Amino acid sequence: MSIPPGTEHNSSARPRKVFFTHRRVARMSIFIALSAVGALTKIPSPTGTVALDSSIGYFAAAAFGYWEGAFIAGIGHLLTSLTIGFPLGLPVHIYIACQMAAWVMIFRYCTVRIHIVAGVIIGTLLNGFGSAYLMVPIGGYGLAAALVLPLIIGSFANILIAAMAYSVVRKGNIV
């Protein structure tokens, strides 16, 4: 039996890294469950989807990496929206979940490369103002203006919780 060209076994090639290891899936499952608990703690807003769900995603990004935190934060937002019946529709909430994933990744970058205070400030501004005004094409400037204050309060609370938890576990060499 012949082996097709280009598919020969290359013993010098490094094994491919697998993202979904058993340990990572278990950790992400626990963090998603914690995010679901945070999704039940709402901050009053016009849409009802501002909650303490994303603090777990911010923490996971800082402690374990960009993609892990982004995945957890995105799922966390979807869980929050699910608890009140996706008031803006599922496609819009998927769009918001992608925004959350992006803000969490930027928070990780700022926290690791600059300073944790920079991560808190930039993350709060992006999630507060950025997310509100990215809703302009969907709900207009009225919805964006109504969302700014609740999003700033909610994002600051989420990011501050994550930053404090990350500082504690980093100083204790836990992660």
C-alpha positions, -999 to +999 in steps of 0.1 A: +000+000+000+015+034-010+013+065+010+001+096-009+028+123-014+029+149+013+013+128+039+044+109+051+050+109+088+074+136+098+090+126+131+106+161+135+072+179+135+060+191+168+027+177+181-002+201+175-015+219+206-050+210+215-072+239+230-099+218+245-079+197+270-097+178+297-084+203+323-094+233+303-129+220+296-134+213+333-122+247+343-143+265+316-174+245+327-170+256+363-164+292+352-195+291+329-215+278+358-203+307+380-211+331+351-246+317+351-249+326+388-236+361+381-262+363+353-289+363+379-275+394+396-289+422+375-280+458+373-311+479+363-309+489+326-333+495+297-326+460+283-323+441+315-291+424+303-265+441+324-254+417+351-224+404+370-219+376+345-188+388+328-165+392+358-157+355+355-148+359+319-125+389+327-109+369+354-104+338+332-088+360+305-064+375+329-055+342+346-057+317+318-056+334+284-074+353+257-096+327+242-107+310+274-119+343+289-135+354+256-155+322+254-166+324+290-177+360+287-196+354+254-215+325+269-220+345+301-238+373+281-259+347+263-269+332+297-278+366+310-300+373+280-315+339+282-327+346+318-350+374+304-359+359+270-334+376+246-352+410+246-333+423+216-334+391+197-309+362+195-288+377+166-283+410+185-273+392+216-248+371+197-234+404+184-232+417+220-216+384+231-189+389+204-183+424+217-179+410+252-154+385+240-134+414+223-135+436+254-123+407+276-094+400+252-084+437+253-086+437+291-062+407+291-038+425+268-038+457+288-036+439+321-006+417+311+012+442+288+006+475+306-009+474+341-040+460+358-053+496+364-050+503+327-070+471+320-097+482+344-100+517+329-098+507+293-121+477+298-147+498+315-146+525+289-148+500+260-176+480+276-195+511+288-192+535+259-181+512+232-209+486+237-235+513+241-226+532+209-222+500+189-259+496+194-267+528+174-273+509+142-298+486+160-316+509+184-305+544+176-289+571+197-317+570+223-309+534+232-272+540+232-276+570+255-299+550+278-274+522+280-242+542+288-247+547+325-258+511+334-231+497+312-204+518+328-216+508+363-220+471+353-187+469+335-168+486+362-182+463+388-175+432+367-140+443+359-131+454+394-143+421+408-122+403+382-091+425+388-092+420+426-096+383+423-068+381+397-045+402+419-051+378+449-045+346+429-014+361+411+002+372+444-005+338+459+011+321+428-021+301+423-021+308+386 
